Amino acid sequence: MTILDTNLTGVLGGKTAKALSKAFGINTVDDLLHHYPRRYAERGKLSDLASLRDGESVTVLAEIESVTVRAMRARRGSILEAIITDGKGRLSVTFFNQKWREREFRAGRSGLFSGEISDYRGKRQLAHPQCVLFPEGIDDDPEATAAFAGAIIPVYPASGTITSWQIQAAMRIVLDTLGEIDDPIPVGVLERHGLVDRATALRMIHRPESMDDVEAARERLKFEEAFCLQAILAQRRAEFSSMPATARESVGGPLLTDFDARLPFTLTDGQVSIGQEIFDDLAATHPMHRLVQGDVGSGKTLVALRAMLAVVDSGGQAALLAPTEVLAVQHHRSITRMLGELAQRGQLGGADHGTRVALLTGSQRTATRRKELLDVITGEAGIVVGTHALIQDSVEFRDLALVVVDEQHRFGVEQRAALAAKSRNGTRPHVLVMTATPIPRTIAMTVFGDLDISTLSELPAGRSPITTHVVPVSEKPTHAARVWERASEEVAHGHRVFIVCPRIGDDDDGGNLDAEESPLNSVIDLAERLQGLELSHVRVGTLHGRMSPEEKDDIMRRFADVNAVDGIDVLVSTTVIEVGVDVPDATLMVIMDADRFGISQLHQMRGRVGRGGLPGLCLLVTSSENGSPSRERLAAVASTIDGFELSQLDLELRREGDVLGAVQSGRRSSLRLLEVLRDEDVIARARADADEVIGEDPTLAAHPTLLSALARLTAEESTDYLEKA
């Protein structure tokens, strides 16, 4: 165990260690050293008091301008009020029954004040803040100033139980006893980029003598975060390359050749080139690990299907893992339809060189499931589509060669690994991941850095443009009636209409809104209203998460089939239709309370229309005020159909921890300084260096400190986003 692993209780004492653990989960010396200052207050440069907001927990450096003491009106006692200033703005600091502070609170003295900003009768104040005043005359004595607080005062993220200066005091104790520490970054890499060593960087960021020190420390520590992440990913890529896999030659197979010949359209250049990349990967003796990303409707599923057919031609099986039963059933139906007699092997009219497509979901009847399982284990079903039910022990494949994961971010590490482990003979299946959420380059190098990435950037011929409009019903109530008129017109032309609501209805809470706000639209309530009033002449159906899988499948069948006697013209749904649902005759998407959805969600739902050669229209209905951030988001969605542009905007609006998955895992992100969306140059340099180090020493036998740092990083649940195996 190194000094960095030492528990803080023995270093700081139980009280301080307990406070740090409770407030921030800081338990070791290493944890504390990575609790970096949020900002720095320089002596002679007071805080910007004008920028403070109500409810904000702050630590400010300011000068006392005046002090008054007055008796309370309603009860016994006194109130001491000090007005502090930065020379521009002012802030009231109040203490109750602490008249003794009048002796030390004198005009002209400066200090640190920590508390929560509140408003009292129109005046901003800090009520009963924690504070520390600098000794009088310290401004005239540079040595005394440095001894007391330093030329630059680090201001740390603090809490109600431990202040910034208490953290600074704890940091001082740790730094004074730290000594030399080993560096995870090789000396050659440090020298190449002119970076300071780790111990120097930690001292400079917590005890800087100048802002140049702060900048040098941040540059070094930011690079360390990027380098360690890239080293983990480089190790994983090397590990994948060393795993055995069965080569699946795909040239000239009858199933794929026949399928391509039957296609009623020409593949895009992107589909052809990415298809060839996949075929080359499948022919290798180590497992493919590729991500195919593409905007909504770019043809990712067709690319994946051609890969699956190539595998079946080689004698293997392919499994398609979908996140929901609705999507699994949709995939099964569309694949079967696209293959035609090629999916009917052994049946009357089926092709002799064809295969079968099995469907496995958790809600299937026993008899149906038993038959599907038999087709899977015997190999009769070359393609198997399913949900997490594919992962169960009862599911055995004859020769699982390819795993296709749709919308991979919805599956956990264990689920993906369990399916991959079903391959036989000690080999690993090839893995193809699909996502309809376009990924900026920086995210691709980090979150998906262990995958080879292919991008479908063009839409297939026949995809019609989608027009999007924001409908502000609070400003123009007549627009609401026009929405339903337009829905009626689309139905009259034989088209289908989606309506999405943010909640189901009945016994939910209406969206947790305040009493004076309008409740959010719900599927059940809106469907009943439309069927009884605005759309009484059309067939309205509902779809939501409380319905059984059989009900969902029946609803989607009736909605997709325009010739069905019991068909559905207008489907009122929750976001269960967000990904993968394909209804060629759907032309109108109405999203109620659109401001309650994220940018990527809106773009995904918009992509459900305009898929069958007919122009699509998306209406974003909102009650949000003009000029509000939510209205600006909706305007951004309406302004472009470029998913990559919207994805970048979406990520910029979200916190870094959300991007990396730390919030979802309930743990702090391992990144403190690195900003994935903005530090592309740092990440690119770190990736090149990590590839070189791992290439020369895959097990890091010659770099034990780096190996320990990576072990510490991967042990945290917050790095689950790195796992894609």
C-alpha positions in Angstrom: 0.0 0.0 0.0 1.3 3.4 -0.9 0.9 6.7 1.0 -1.9 7.6 -1.5 -3.9 4.7 -0.2 -3.6 5.8 3.5 -7.0 6.3 5.2 -7.4 10.0 6.3 -8.5 9.1 9.8 -4.9 8.4 10.8 -3.7 11.5 9.1 -6.3 14.2 9.9 -8.2 12.7 12.9 -11.6 11.2 13.0 -13.8 14.3 13.0 -12.3 15.9 9.8 -12.0 12.6 8.1 -15.7 11.8 8.8 -16.8 15.2 7.6 -14.9 14.7 4.3 -16.2 11.2 3.8 -19.8 12.3 4.4 -19.7 15.3 2.2 -17.7 14.1 -0.7 -16.9 10.4 -0.3 -13.3 11.3 0.3 -11.6 8.6 2.4 -8.0 8.3 1.4 -5.0 10.7 0.8 -5.4 10.1 -2.9 -9.1 11.1 -2.8 -8.3 14.3 -1.0 -5.4 15.3 -3.3 -7.8 14.9 -6.2 -10.4 17.2 -4.6 -9.2 20.2 -6.6 -9.9 23.9 -5.9 -13.0 25.2 -7.8 -11.3 28.6 -8.2 -8.6 30.8 -6.6 -8.9 34.1 -4.7 -5.9 36.3 -5.1 -4.9 38.7 -2.4 -5.8 42.2 -3.5 -8.4 40.8 -5.9 -11.6 40.5 -4.0 -14.6 38.3 -5.1 -17.1 39.4 -7.6 -20.1 39.8 -5.3 -22.4 41.0 -8.1 -22.3 37.5 -9.7 -23.6 35.6 -6.7 -27.1 34.0 -6.9 -29.7 33.2 -4.4 -29.4 29.7 -3.0 -25.8 29.4 -4.0 -23.3 28.0 -1.5 -20.2 30.3 -1.8 -16.9 31.2 -0.2 -16.0 34.8 -0.9 -13.0 36.9 -0.2 -14.1 40.4 0.7 -13.4 43.5 2.8 -15.6 44.8 5.7 -17.1 48.1 4.9 -19.2 48.8 8.0 -20.6 47.1 11.1 -23.8 47.8 13.1 -25.4 46.1 16.1 -29.1 46.4 16.8 -31.6 44.9 19.2 -34.1 42.4 17.9 -37.7 43.7 17.8 -39.8 40.7 18.6 -37.6 39.0 21.2 -34.5 39.5 23.4 -31.1 39.5 21.7 -29.1 41.4 19.1 -28.3 41.2 15.4 -24.8 42.1 14.2 -24.7 43.1 10.5 -21.6 43.7 8.5 -21.6 45.0 5.0 -18.8 43.4 3.0 -17.6 44.6 -0.4 -15.4 43.8 -3.4 -15.3 47.5 -4.4 -18.2 47.1 -6.8 -20.9 45.0 -5.2 -22.0 44.6 -1.6 -23.3 41.8 0.6 -24.9 41.7 4.1 -23.4 39.3 6.6 -25.6 38.8 9.7 -25.1 37.1 13.1 -27.7 36.6 15.8 -26.7 37.1 19.5 -23.0 37.3 18.7 -22.3 40.9 19.8 -18.8 39.9 20.7 -17.9 39.8 17.0 -18.0 43.6 17.1 -14.5 43.5 18.6 -13.0 41.8 15.5 -15.4 42.9 12.7 -13.9 46.3 12.0 -14.0 48.3 8.8 -11.0 47.8 6.5 -10.4 44.2 7.6 -10.7 41.4 5.0 -11.4 37.7 5.2 -13.1 34.7 3.9 -16.9 34.2 4.3 -18.7 31.0 3.6 -22.4 30.2 3.5 -25.6 30.2 1.4 -26.8 33.4 -0.4 -30.3 34.3 0.5 -32.6 37.3 0.0 -34.1 39.2 3.0 -36.4 42.1 2.2 -34.7 42.7 -1.1 -31.2 42.5 0.3 -28.8 39.7 -0.5 -27.2 38.3 2.6 -25.2 35.5 4.2 -26.9 34.6 7.4 -24.6 33.1 10.1 -21.8 32.3 7.7 -18.6 30.6 8.7 -15.7 33.0 8.4 -12.1 33.6 9.0 -10.6 37.1 9.1 -7.0 37.9 8.1 -4.9 39.4 10.9 -4.8 43.2 10.9 -1.8 44.7 9.2 -1.2 41.5 7.2 -1.6 43.4 3.9 1.5 45.4 4.8 3.6 42.3 5.6 4.0 40.0 2.5 5.7 37.2 4.6 2.8 37.2 7.1 0.3 37.1 4.2 2.0 34.1 2.7 2.2 32.3 6.0 -1.4 32.9 6.8 -3.2 32.2 3.6 -0.8 32.3 0.7 -0.5 34.8 -2.1 -3.2 32.8 -3.9 -6.0 31.2 -1.8 -7.5 28.0 -3.2 -11.3 27.9 -2.8 -12.6 24.3 -2.6 -16.0 22.8 -3.3 -17.4 22.8 0.3 -20.5 21.8 2.1 -22.5 22.8 5.2 -20.5 20.5 7.4 -16.9 21.4 6.2 -15.7 24.8 4.8 -13.3 25.6 2.1 -10.6 26.7 4.6 -11.0 23.6 6.7 -10.4 21.6 3.5 -7.4 23.8 2.8 -6.1 23.1 6.3 -6.5 19.4 5.8 -4.7 19.6 2.4 -1.8 21.5 4.1 -1.3 18.6 6.6 -1.4 16.0 3.8 1.0 18.0 1.5 3.5 18.6 4.4 3.7 14.8 5.0 3.4 13.6 1.4 7.0 13.2 0.4 7.9 11.8 -3.0 5.3 9.8 -4.9 5.7 7.6 -8.0 4.4 8.9 -11.3 2.1 6.8 -13.5 3.2 8.7 -16.6 6.5 7.5 -18.1 9.3 10.0 -18.0 9.7 10.0 -21.8 6.0 11.0 -22.2 6.4 13.8 -19.6 9.5 15.2 -21.4 7.8 14.9 -24.8 5.0 17.3 -23.7 7.0 19.4 -21.2 4.8 18.3 -18.3 5.8 18.5 -14.6 5.9 15.4 -12.5 2.9 14.2 -10.4 4.1 15.3 -7.0 5.0 18.8 -8.3 1.6 19.1 -10.0 -0.3 18.2 -6.9 1.6 20.8 -4.8 1.2 23.5 -7.4 -2.6 23.0 -7.8 -3.2 23.1 -4.0 -0.4 25.5 -3.0 0.3 27.7 -6.0 2.7 30.7 -5.9 1.3 32.1 -9.1 -1.5 31.4 -11.6 1.2 30.1 -13.9 1.6 27.3 -11.4 -2.1 26.6 -11.5 -2.1 26.4 -15.3 1.0 24.1 -15.4 -0.6 21.8 -12.7 -3.9 21.6 -14.5 -2.3 20.8 -17.8 -0.3 18.0 -16.3 -3.2 16.5 -14.2 -5.7 16.8 -17.1 -3.3 14.9 -19.3 -2.9 12.2 -16.7 -6.7 11.7 -16.6 -6.7 11.3 -20.4 -3.6 9.1 -20.5 -4.9 6.7 -17.9 -8.3 6.4 -19.7 -6.6 5.8 -23.0 -4.2 3.3 -21.5 -7.2 1.2 -20.2 -8.8 1.3 -23.6 -5.5 0.4 -25.4 -5.1 -2.6 -23.0 -8.6 -3.7 -23.9 -8.0 -3.3 -27.6 -4.8 -5.4 -27.2 -6.8 -8.0 -25.2 -9.5 -8.2 -27.9 -6.8 -8.7 -30.6 -5.3 -11.6 -28.6 -8.6 -13.5 -28.2 -9.3 -16.4 -30.5 -12.3 -16.2 -32.9 -13.4 -18.4 -35.8 -12.8 -16.7 -39.1 -16.0 -16.3 -41.1 -15.3 -16.0 -44.8 -18.3 -14.3 -46.4 -17.4 -14.0 -50.1 -19.9 -15.4 -52.5 -22.3 -17.0 -50.0 -25.6 -18.0 -51.5 -27.8 -16.4 -48.8 -26.2 -13.0 -48.9 -25.8 -13.0 -52.7 -29.5 -13.9 -53.2 -30.6 -11.3 -50.6 -28.6 -8.5 -52.3 -30.0 -9.4 -55.7 -33.6 -9.1 -54.3 -33.1 -5.6 -52.8 -35.5 -3.2 -54.5 -33.0 -0.4 -54.1 -29.2 0.3 -54.5 -27.1 0.3 -51.4 -25.5 3.6 -50.5 -21.7 4.0 -50.9 -21.5 4.1 -47.1 -23.4 0.8 -46.7 -21.2 -0.9 -49.2 -17.9 0.3 -47.7 -18.9 -0.3 -44.1 -20.2 -3.7 -45.1 -16.8 -4.5 -46.5 -15.1 -3.4 -43.3 -17.3 -5.8 -41.4 -16.7 -8.7 -43.8 -12.9 -8.1 -43.4 -13.3 -8.1 -39.6 -15.3 -11.3 -39.8 -12.6 -13.0 -41.8 -10.0 -12.4 -39.0 -9.0 -14.9 -36.3 -9.6 -12.4 -33.5 -13.1 -11.1 -32.7 -14.5 -8.1 -34.4 -15.4 -5.3 -32.0 -17.0 -2.6 -34.2 -19.5 0.2 -33.6 -21.7 1.3 -36.5 -23.1 4.8 -35.8 -25.5 6.6 -38.1 -28.2 9.2 -38.0 -31.9 8.1 -37.8 -32.9 6.2 -40.9 -29.3 5.9 -42.3 -29.7 2.1 -42.8 -27.7 0.6 -39.9 -30.1 -2.3 -39.6 -29.6 -3.3 -43.2 -25.8 -3.2 -42.7 -26.2 -5.5 -39.6 -28.5 -7.9 -41.5 -26.0 -8.3 -44.3 -23.4 -9.2 -41.7 -25.7 -11.7 -40.1 -26.4 -13.3 -43.5 -22.7 -13.6 -44.2 -22.2 -15.4 -40.9 -25.0 -17.8 -41.6 -23.5 -18.5 -45.0 -20.3 -19.4 -43.2 -22.1 -22.0 -41.1 -22.5 -19.9 -37.9 -25.4 -18.1 -36.1 -26.1 -14.5 -35.4 -27.9 -13.0 -32.4 -29.5 -9.6 -32.4 -30.0 -8.2 -28.9 -32.7 -5.5 -28.6 -33.4 -3.3 -25.5 -37.2 -3.8 -25.5 -39.8 -6.4 -26.5 -41.4 -3.8 -28.8 -38.2 -3.3 -30.7 -37.3 -7.0 -30.7 -40.6 -7.9 -32.2 -40.2 -5.1 -34.7 -36.8 -6.3 -35.7 -38.0 -9.9 -36.1 -41.0 -8.8 -38.2 -38.9 -6.5 -40.5 -36.1 -9.0 -41.0 -38.5 -11.8 -41.8 -40.3 -9.5 -44.2 -37.1 -8.4 -45.9 -35.8 -12.0 -46.3 -39.1 -13.4 -47.6 -38.7 -17.0 -48.6 -35.0 -16.8 -47.5 -36.4 -16.9 -43.9 -38.6 -19.9 -44.5 -36.1 -22.8 -44.8 -37.9 -26.1 -44.5 -41.3 -24.6 -45.1 -43.5 -24.8 -48.2 -42.1 -22.3 -50.7 -39.0 -21.6 -48.6 -35.6 -21.4 -50.2 -33.3 -24.4 -49.7 -30.3 -22.2 -49.0 -32.3 -20.0 -46.6 -32.5 -20.0 -42.9 -35.0 -19.3 -40.1 -35.3 -16.3 -37.9 -36.1 -17.1 -34.2 -37.6 -14.7 -31.7 -37.0 -15.0 -27.9 -38.6 -12.7 -25.4 -39.4 -13.1 -21.8 -43.2 -13.1 -22.3 -43.5 -15.9 -24.8 -45.8 -18.9 -24.1 -44.0 -22.0 -23.1 -44.8 -24.0 -26.2 -43.6 -21.2 -28.5 -40.5 -20.7 -26.5 -39.7 -24.4 -26.5 -39.9 -24.5 -30.3 -37.8 -21.4 -30.8 -35.1 -22.8 -28.4 -35.0 -26.0 -30.4 -34.4 -24.1 -33.6 -31.6 -22.2 -31.9 -29.7 -25.2 -30.4 -30.0 -27.3 -33.6 -28.9 -24.4 -35.8 -32.0 -24.3 -37.9 -32.4 -20.7 -36.9 -29.4 -18.9 -38.2 -30.6 -15.6 -36.9 -31.9 -15.2 -33.4 -33.6 -11.9 -32.3 -34.4 -11.2 -28.7 -34.3 -9.2 -25.6 -32.3 -10.0 -22.4 -34.1 -13.4 -22.6 -31.3 -14.4 -25.0 -28.9 -14.2 -22.0 -30.6 -16.8 -19.9 -28.9 -20.1 -19.2 -31.6 -22.1 -21.0 -30.6 -20.5 -24.3 -27.9 -22.5 -26.1 -26.6 -21.9 -29.6 -25.1 -24.4 -31.9 -22.5 -22.0 -33.2 -22.8 -18.4 -32.1 -20.6 -16.4 -34.4 -21.9 -12.9 -34.3 -23.6 -10.7 -31.6 -25.3 -7.6 -32.8 -26.2 -5.2 -30.1 -28.8 -2.5 -30.9 -28.6 0.7 -28.9 -25.8 -0.7 -26.8 -26.0 2.0 -24.1 -29.2 0.4 -22.8 -27.3 -2.8 -21.8 -25.1 -3.4 -18.9 -21.6 -4.9 -19.0 -22.7 -8.2 -17.5 -25.5 -8.6 -20.1 -23.2 -8.1 -23.1 -20.5 -10.4 -21.6 -23.0 -13.2 -20.8 -24.2 -13.3 -24.4 -20.7 -13.2 -25.8 -19.8 -16.1 -23.5 -22.3 -18.4 -25.3 -19.8 -19.0 -28.1 -18.3 -22.5 -28.1 -14.9 -24.1 -28.5 -13.1 -21.5 -26.4 -13.5 -18.8 -29.0 -15.3 -15.4 -28.8 -18.1 -14.3 -31.1 -17.6 -11.3 -33.3 -19.4 -8.2 -31.9 -21.2 -5.5 -33.9 -22.7 -2.6 -32.0 -25.3 -0.2 -33.5 -26.3 3.2 -32.2 -28.6 5.9 -33.7 -27.1 8.5 -31.4 -24.3 10.2 -33.4 -21.1 10.4 -31.4 -18.7 13.4 -31.5 -15.0 12.5 -32.1 -14.0 13.2 -28.5 -16.6 10.9 -27.1 -15.6 8.3 -29.7 -12.0 8.4 -28.4 -13.1 8.0 -24.8 -16.4 6.3 -24.1 -16.1 4.1 -27.2 -12.4 4.1 -27.5 -12.1 0.3 -27.4 -14.3 -0.1 -30.5 -13.5 0.4 -34.2 -16.0 2.9 -35.4 -17.8 3.1 -38.7 -20.1 6.1 -39.5 -23.0 6.0 -41.9 -23.3 9.7 -42.9 -25.7 9.5 -45.9 -29.4 8.6 -46.0 -30.6 5.9 -48.4 -32.5 6.9 -51.5 -36.2 7.3 -50.9 -35.9 8.9 -47.5 -38.0 12.0 -47.5 -37.1 15.2 -45.6 -38.7 15.9 -42.3 -40.0 19.4 -41.5 -40.1 20.4 -37.8 -42.1 23.3 -36.2 -42.4 24.5 -32.6 -46.0 25.0 -31.6 -46.2 27.4 -28.7 -49.8 26.8 -27.5 -49.5 29.1 -24.5 -48.9 32.1 -26.8 -51.2 31.0 -29.6 -54.0 28.7 -28.2 -55.5 28.4 -31.7 -52.5 26.5 -32.8 -53.6 23.5 -30.7 -56.7 23.1 -32.8 -54.7 23.3 -35.9 -52.5 20.4 -34.7 -55.5 18.1 -34.5 -56.8 19.4 -37.9 -53.5 18.4 -39.4 -53.6 15.0 -37.8 -57.1 14.5 -39.3 -55.9 15.5 -42.7 -53.0 13.0 -42.6 -55.4 10.2 -41.7 -57.7 11.2 -44.5 -54.8 10.7 -46.9 -54.3 7.2 -45.6 -51.3 8.0 -43.4 -50.5 7.2 -39.8 -49.9 9.7 -37.0 -47.8 9.4 -33.8 -48.6 11.4 -30.7 -46.1 11.2 -27.8 -46.8 12.2 -24.2 -44.4 12.4 -21.3 -46.6 10.4 -18.9 -49.0 7.5 -19.0 -51.8 8.9 -16.8 -54.3 7.6 -14.3 -52.5 7.3 -11.0 -49.2 9.0 -11.8 -48.4 12.4 -10.3 -48.9 14.7 -13.3 -45.3 15.4 -13.8 -44.5 16.7 -10.3 -45.4 20.2 -11.2 -46.3 23.0 -8.9 -50.0 23.6 -8.3 -50.1 26.8 -10.5 -48.6 25.0 -13.5 -50.6 23.0 -16.1 -50.2 19.2 -15.7 -48.3 17.4 -18.3 -50.2 15.6 -21.0 -50.8 11.9 -20.5 -51.4 9.1 -22.9 -54.6 7.8 -21.4 -56.2 11.3 -20.8 -55.3 12.7 -24.2 -56.4 9.6 -26.1 -59.8 9.7 -24.4 -60.2 13.4 -25.2 -59.1 13.0 -28.8 -61.4 10.0 -29.4 -64.3 11.9 -27.9 -63.7 15.3 -29.5 -61.1 16.4 -32.0 -60.4 13.0 -33.6 -63.7 11.2 -32.9 -63.9 10.2 -36.6 -60.6 8.3 -36.6 -59.3 5.2 -34.9 -57.1 6.1 -31.9 -54.9 3.6 -30.0 -52.6 3.8 -27.1 -49.2 2.3 -26.3 -47.2 2.5 -23.0 -45.0 0.6 -20.6 -47.8 -0.7 -18.4 -49.2 -2.8 -21.3 -48.3 -6.5 -21.6 -46.0 -7.5 -24.5 -48.9 -9.2 -26.3 -50.9 -6.0 -26.1 -47.9 -3.9 -27.4 -47.3 -6.3 -30.3 -51.0 -6.2 -31.2 -51.1 -2.4 -31.1 -48.0 -2.0 -33.3 -49.3 -4.6 -35.8 -52.6 -2.8 -36.1 -50.9 0.6 -36.4 -48.3 -0.6 -39.0 -50.8 -2.4 -41.3 -52.9 0.1 -43.2 -55.1 -2.7 -44.6 -56.0 -4.1 -41.2 -59.7 -4.2 -40.5 -59.0 -3.4 -36.9 -56.3 -0.9 -37.7 -55.2 2.2 -35.8 -54.8 5.6 -37.5 -53.5 7.6 -34.6 -51.2 6.1 -31.9 -50.9 8.0 -28.6 -47.8 6.7 -26.9 -45.0 7.3 -24.4 -41.4 7.2 -25.6 -41.5 3.4 -26.1 -41.5 4.2 -29.8 -38.3 6.3 -29.5 -35.9 3.8 -31.2 -36.2 1.4 -34.1 -40.0 1.4 -34.7 -40.6 1.4 -38.4 -44.0 2.3 -39.8 -43.6 3.4 -43.5 -47.0 5.1 -43.7 -46.4 7.3 -40.6 -46.1 11.0 -41.7 -46.9 13.1 -38.7 -45.2 13.1 -35.3 -46.8 15.3 -32.6 -44.7 15.6 -29.4 -46.7 17.0 -26.5 -44.8 19.0 -23.8 -41.8 18.7 -26.0 -39.7 20.8 -23.7 -39.7 17.9 -21.2 -37.6 15.8 -23.6 -33.9 15.9 -24.4 -32.6 17.0 -27.8 -31.5 13.4 -28.7 -34.8 12.0 -27.6 -36.7 14.5 -29.8 -34.5 13.8 -32.8 -35.0 10.0 -32.3 -38.8 10.3 -32.1 -38.8 12.6 -35.1 -37.1 9.9 -37.1 -40.1 7.6 -36.8 -41.9 9.5 -39.6 -40.9 10.0 -43.3 -39.5 6.5 -43.6 -41.6 5.3 -46.5 -41.0 7.8 -49.2 -43.6 10.2 -47.9 -42.6 13.6 -46.5 -42.6 13.8 -42.7 -43.8 16.5 -40.3 -42.9 16.9 -36.7 -44.8 19.3 -34.4 -43.1 20.2 -31.0 -46.0 21.3 -28.8 -44.9 23.3 -25.8 -46.2 25.7 -23.2 -42.7 27.0 -22.3 -42.0 30.7 -22.6 -40.4 32.3 -25.5 -36.7 33.0 -24.8 -36.4 30.3 -22.2 -33.6 27.7 -22.4 -36.2 25.0 -23.2 -37.6 27.0 -26.1 -34.1 27.5 -27.4 -33.5 23.8 -27.3 -36.7 23.2 -29.3 -35.7 25.8 -31.8 -32.4 24.1 -32.3 -34.1 20.8 -33.0 -36.5 22.5 -35.5 -33.6 24.2 -37.2 -31.7 21.1 -38.4 -32.1 17.4 -39.1 -28.4 16.8 -38.7 -28.1 14.4 -35.8 -24.4 14.9 -35.4 -24.9 18.7 -35.0 -27.7 18.1 -32.5 -25.7 15.4 -30.6 -22.9 17.9 -30.1 -25.3 20.5 -28.8 -27.0 18.0 -26.5 -23.7 16.9 -24.9 -22.6 20.5 -24.4 -25.8 21.2 -22.5 -25.3 18.2 -20.2 -22.9 17.9 -17.3 -19.7 16.0 -18.0 -20.5 13.3 -15.5 -23.7 12.6 -17.4 -21.8 12.1 -20.6 -19.5 9.6 -19.0 -22.1 7.7 -17.1 -21.1 8.7 -13.6 -24.5 9.9 -12.6 -26.2 6.8 -13.8 -23.9 4.6 -11.7 -24.4 6.8 -8.6 -20.7 7.4 -8.2 -18.4 10.4 -8.8 -16.8 10.6 -12.2 -13.2 9.7 -12.3 -12.6 12.8 -14.4 -12.0 16.0 -12.4 -10.3 18.3 -14.9 -10.6 16.7 -18.3 -13.5 18.0 -20.3 -14.2 15.3 -22.9 -16.2 17.6 -25.2 -13.5 20.3 -25.3 -10.2 18.7 -24.8 -9.9 16.8 -28.1 -6.2 17.7 -28.6 -5.3 16.4 -25.1 -7.2 13.2 -25.7 -5.7 12.7 -29.1 -2.1 13.1 -27.7 -2.8 10.9 -24.8 -4.3 8.2 -27.0 -1.2 8.1 -29.2 1.1 7.9 -26.2 -0.9 5.2 -24.5 -1.0 3.1 -27.7 2.8 3.4 -27.9 3.3 2.4 -24.2 0.8 -0.5 -24.3 2.2 -1.6 -27.7 5.7 -2.0 -26.2 4.5 -3.4 -22.8 0.9 -4.8 -22.9 1.0 -6.1 -19.3 2.8 -2.9 -18.1 5.4 -5.1 -16.3 7.9 -2.2 -16.7 5.4 0.4 -15.5 4.0 -0.8 -12.1 2.8 2.7 -11.0 0.7 3.1 -14.1 -0.6 -0.5 -13.7 -1.7 0.4 -10.1 -3.3 3.7 -11.2 -5.3 1.8 -13.9 -6.4 -0.9 -11.3 -7.6 1.9 -9.0 -9.5 3.5 -11.9 -11.2 0.4 -13.2 -12.2 -0.6 -9.7 -14.5 2.3 -9.5 -18.1 1.7 -10.6 -18.1 5.1 -12.2 -15.9 3.7 -15.0 -18.5 1.2 -16.1 -18.9 3.2 -19.3 -15.5 1.9 -20.4 -16.7 -1.7 -20.5 -17.9 -2.7 -23.9 -16.6 -6.3 -24.0 
